[in-house]
């Protein structure tokens, strides 16, 4: 695979505006009437959030995600999808390049809610 071209430069302040945190996926559920969406309940230490992710068809057994830690953007505006509200975004690798996605995960277990950067 040839990597996609690097996007144009952005000011450092754009990166600082994102709040990326480690969270543990505690529950995975189907979103009714959706062929793509899963509802993830994610622990960020002091609270849980519902994050919708279009990964239903990417994994043979989505329940394998339960207990896994990953990186999430937690300060996006809430987004309605299929009548439900998503309170963040899961970071994954590969989807934008058309290959089987993988979770972006910390190198070792980290406390839920710890910030990236």
N, C-alpha and C positions, 0 to 999 in steps of 0.2 A: 504494500500500500504506500502510496506517495502522500505525505501529509498535505493538508490544505494550506494555501497561502496564509501567512500571518495577517490578521486584521490590522487596520490602520491604528497608529498610536492614539492613546487617550491620556488625558491628564491624570496624574497620580491621584488627584482628589476623587476621580471616578471609582478607583479601586477602594479607596478609603471609605467611600459611601456604602459599600456592600458589607453586610454583616454575615459572615460565613462561620458556621459553628458545627461542631461534631454533635451528632445525636444518635441514639440507639432506636432502631425500628422495633417497636413493641407489639404491633399488630398490623396485619395486612388483610384487607378485605376487598372484594369486588365492588365496583361502582355499578349499580344496576343500570341496564340498558346501554352500557358502554363496552365496546369491543377492545378498547385500549387502556382505560384508566383503572388504576388500583388506588385505594384509599390507604395511606400509610399513617399510623399513629406513631409519632416519634417523640421520645423523651429527650428533653434538653435540660435535665437535672431538676430545675425548680418548676417546670411546667411541661405539658405535652401539647403537641400541635397536630392538626390534621393536614397532611400534605398529599395532594393528588399527583400521581405520576403515570405517564402514558407508557407503562412497561408491561402490561398484562400479557402481551404476546411475545415478549422477549425472553421469558423464562418458563421452563416446563413446570416448575413448582415454585410459584411466588412465595409460598410459606417459608422457603429456605432463607428469606430475607429477615425473618423474625430473629431478633437477638443480634443482628449485624449492626455495626457502627458505620456511619457514612458522613459525608459533608453535605450541608444544606445552607441555602441562602434563606435567612429568616426575616429580613426586613423588606421584602417585596410587598407591594400593595396586594391585599387579598384578591384572589381571582376566582370567578365563578366558572365552573365547568360541569356540564351535565347536571345543573341544578344544585351542585355542591360547591362549597368554598374551600379553596386551597390556601393555606397559611404559610407558604414558603415554596422552595424548589429544591429538589434533590439534584446534587451534582452527580453526573455519571460521565463516563468516557466512552467514546466510540460512536454513539448514535449519530452525531452530526456528520460523521465521516462514512456512514453506511455500514459499519461493522457491528457485530454483536456487542451491546453495551456492557460495561462493568462499572460497579460502584467506585466512586472516588473515596478512598478510605484512609484513615490515619495509619501511620506506620506501626503504631502499637496502641493498645487500648488507652483512651483518654477519658477524663471526666466528661459526662454529657454536658453540653452547653459551652465547652471551651471554644474560644474564638480562634479563627485562622488569622494569620498575619503577623 
